[in-house]
Amino acid sequence: MNERPDPFSPETLKADPFLHLAGRLVPGGHVLPVRVYYEDTDFSGIVYHANYLKFMERARSDHLRLIGVVQGELFGEALAEAPGFAFVVRSMELQFVRPARIDDVLEVHTSPVEVAGASITLAQKVKRGDELLVEGKVKVAFVAQGRARRIPDALRAAMKLALEQAPQL
């Protein structure tokens, strides 16, 4: 079985000295800390619902970064395999359980659920300590020229490895 690259090796840190900002890998997936700023809130000081989507998108991107998927290289490979490609959110289910407020420190937990031919499904939770605030499931599809296409091999291999090595959160 392939081993996941060490995101904090000297070689990796030389290439990206700010990698520590990408959260951390944990059994079951990835955790990204997020502080709630004024700009994240509505007029009442509660996180505006759409901003949870931003937090979750950042977590998905940083999860990829820490499992060794360099997005710039992935885009180059994808362009060669499928000109005119895009990653699109195919579906998303969200349950808002409790609100977050300004200055809260949240954790966005991301866990792979399924790697299929043209899509990846991830479970995500936004928590404040042990308290669940938002829970969701997102399916991301790979498309080119308006049609679903097989996920590029580098991303498929990294996500399958993450899925095999980590039980669900």
C-alpha positions as CSV (number, residue, x, y, z in Angstrom):
1,M,0.0,0.0,0.0
2,N,1.2,3.5,-0.8
3,E,2.1,5.7,2.2
4,R,0.7,9.2,2.6
5,P,3.4,11.8,2.2
6,D,4.6,13.5,5.3
7,P,3.1,17.1,5.1
8,F,5.6,18.4,7.6
9,S,8.8,16.9,6.1
10,P,11.7,19.4,5.6
11,E,11.2,19.1,1.8
12,T,7.5,19.8,2.0
13,L,7.9,22.7,4.4
14,K,10.6,24.2,2.2
15,A,8.1,24.2,-0.7
16,D,5.3,25.6,1.5
17,P,6.5,27.2,4.8
18,F,2.8,28.0,5.7
19,L,1.6,24.4,5.5
20,H,0.8,24.5,9.2
21,L,-2.1,26.8,8.4
22,A,-3.8,23.8,6.5
23,G,-5.0,22.1,9.7
24,R,-4.1,18.6,10.6
25,L,-4.8,15.0,9.5
26,V,-6.5,12.9,12.2
27,P,-7.9,9.4,12.3
28,G,-10.9,9.7,10.1
29,G,-9.8,12.5,8.0
30,H,-8.8,16.2,8.5
31,V,-9.5,19.0,10.9
32,L,-9.2,22.7,10.1
33,P,-9.5,25.3,12.8
34,V,-11.4,28.5,11.8
35,R,-11.9,31.6,13.9
36,V,-15.1,33.5,13.3
37,Y,-14.5,37.1,12.4
38,Y,-16.9,40.1,12.1
39,E,-17.1,39.6,8.4
40,D,-18.4,36.1,8.9
41,T,-21.4,37.2,10.8
42,D,-24.8,38.8,10.1
43,F,-26.2,41.9,11.8
44,S,-26.9,39.9,15.0
45,G,-23.3,38.6,15.4
46,I,-24.2,35.0,14.4
47,V,-22.3,33.3,11.5
48,Y,-24.3,33.9,8.3
49,H,-25.3,30.5,7.0
50,A,-23.5,30.7,3.6
51,N,-20.2,31.3,5.3
52,Y,-20.2,27.7,6.6
53,L,-19.9,26.7,2.9
54,K,-16.7,28.8,2.7
55,F,-15.3,27.2,5.8
56,M,-16.1,23.7,4.5
57,E,-14.6,24.5,1.1
58,R,-11.4,25.6,2.7
59,A,-11.3,22.4,4.7
60,R,-11.8,20.3,1.6
61,S,-8.9,22.1,-0.1
62,D,-6.6,21.8,2.9
63,H,-7.5,18.2,3.3
64,L,-6.2,17.6,-0.3
65,R,-3.1,19.6,0.4
66,L,-2.2,17.5,3.5
67,I,-2.8,14.1,1.8
68,G,-0.3,15.2,-0.9
69,V,-2.5,16.5,-3.7
70,V,-0.9,19.6,-5.0
71,Q,-3.8,21.4,-6.7
72,G,-1.6,23.1,-9.3
73,E,-0.1,19.8,-10.4
74,L,-3.5,18.2,-10.3
75,F,-4.9,20.8,-12.6
76,G,-2.1,20.2,-15.0
77,E,-2.7,16.5,-15.0
78,A,-6.4,17.0,-15.4
79,L,-6.0,19.3,-18.3
80,A,-3.9,16.7,-20.1
81,E,-6.5,14.0,-19.4
82,A,-9.6,16.0,-20.0
83,P,-9.3,19.4,-21.6
84,G,-11.9,21.9,-20.4
85,F,-12.3,20.2,-17.0
86,A,-13.9,21.6,-13.9
87,F,-14.6,20.3,-10.4
88,V,-18.2,21.0,-9.5
89,V,-20.3,20.5,-6.4
90,R,-22.9,17.9,-7.5
91,S,-24.9,17.9,-4.3
92,M,-24.8,19.1,-0.8
93,E,-26.9,18.2,2.2
94,L,-26.6,20.4,5.3
95,Q,-28.2,20.4,8.8
96,F,-27.7,23.6,10.9
97,V,-27.9,22.5,14.5
98,R,-26.6,25.4,16.5
99,P,-25.2,28.9,15.7
100,A,-21.6,30.1,15.9
101,R,-20.8,33.6,17.0
102,I,-18.1,36.2,16.5
103,D,-14.7,35.2,18.0
104,D,-15.7,31.5,18.3
105,V,-13.0,29.0,17.3
106,L,-14.5,26.3,15.2
107,E,-13.2,23.0,13.8
108,V,-14.2,21.8,10.4
109,H,-13.9,18.0,10.2
110,T,-13.7,16.4,6.8
111,S,-13.9,12.7,6.2
112,P,-13.9,10.8,2.9
113,V,-17.0,8.6,2.4
114,E,-16.8,7.3,-1.2
115,V,-14.5,7.6,-4.2
116,A,-16.5,6.7,-7.3
117,G,-15.8,7.0,-11.1
118,A,-16.4,10.7,-11.6
119,S,-17.2,11.8,-8.0
120,I,-16.0,12.0,-4.5
121,T,-18.3,12.2,-1.5
122,L,-17.1,13.7,1.8
123,A,-18.8,14.1,5.2
124,Q,-18.1,17.4,7.0
125,K,-18.9,18.6,10.5
126,V,-18.4,22.1,11.9
127,K,-17.9,21.9,15.7
128,R,-17.2,24.3,18.6
129,G,-15.3,22.0,21.0
130,D,-17.5,18.9,21.3
131,E,-20.6,20.8,20.2
132,L,-21.9,20.0,16.7
133,L,-23.0,23.2,14.9
134,V,-23.4,22.1,11.2
135,E,-23.3,18.7,9.6
136,G,-23.1,18.0,5.9
137,K,-22.3,15.7,3.1
138,V,-20.9,17.0,-0.2
139,K,-20.5,15.2,-3.5
140,V,-17.9,16.8,-5.9
141,A,-17.9,15.7,-9.5
142,F,-15.2,16.0,-12.2
143,V,-16.6,17.2,-15.5
144,A,-15.1,18.2,-18.9
145,Q,-16.8,19.6,-21.9
146,G,-20.1,19.4,-20.1
147,R,-19.9,15.7,-19.2
148,A,-18.9,13.7,-16.2
149,R,-15.4,12.3,-16.6
150,R,-13.2,9.9,-14.6
151,I,-11.4,11.6,-11.7
152,P,-7.7,12.1,-12.5
153,D,-5.5,9.3,-11.3
154,A,-3.4,11.3,-8.8
155,L,-6.5,12.6,-7.0
156,R,-8.2,9.2,-7.2
157,A,-5.2,7.5,-5.6
158,A,-4.8,10.0,-2.9
159,M,-8.4,10.0,-1.9
160,K,-8.7,6.2,-2.0
161,L,-5.6,6.0,0.3
162,A,-7.2,8.5,2.7
163,L,-10.5,6.5,2.6
164,E,-8.7,3.2,3.2
165,Q,-6.5,4.5,6.1
166,A,-9.2,6.4,8.0
167,P,-12.4,5.2,9.7
168,Q,-15.3,7.6,9.5
169,L,-15.5,10.5,11.9
